Amino acid sequence: MPGPWDSDAKASNKMIVTTTPTVEGRMATQYLGLVAGEAIMGANIFRDMFAGIRDIVGGRSGAYEDVLRGGREQAISELVDEARALGADAVIGVSVGYAAVGSNDSMLMVAVTGTAVKLA
């Protein structure tokens, strides 16, 4: 699903977001600081039940994959918004983390961090 970022950002409204410490062919001229995005989603009891059945029978849990994918997209979108507010051209060194949080691990969290930079 396309987001407000693009690894080949050519248009001025696109943001380069990369896990690498540099952008090939471009020099970081200014480091603007750490940016982050988080998404926390409640785990649905019915989805949990069907995911458990799927795990017993084997295969992948599409419901959880969809939730995690959506959470990752939301968190990256927040990261990009923060970087734009700083005037960044790119976010480098992006890290994505996942965790179960809440009582009885009832919620899923996705957190992304990176360094907002201006590029030459």
WOLINGI-V131058 format. One line per field, one symbol per residue. ss: DSSP state (H for helix, E for strand, C for the rest). phi: phi as a letter, one per 40 degrees, with the letter a starting at -180 (. if undefined). A space follows every 50 residues. Layout:
ss = ???
phi = ???
This chain:
ss = CCCCECCCCCCCCCEEECCCCCECCECEEEEEEEEEEEEEEECCHHHHHH HHHHHHHCCCCHHHHHHHHHHHHHHHHHHHHHHHHCCCCEEEEEEEEEEE ECHHHCEEEEEEEEEEEEEC
phi = .cbcbacbdbccccbcbacccabdgbbccacchcbaababbccccccdcc ccccccchhbccccccccccccccccccdcdcccccgccabbgcbbbbac bgcffcbbbbbbbabcbcbc
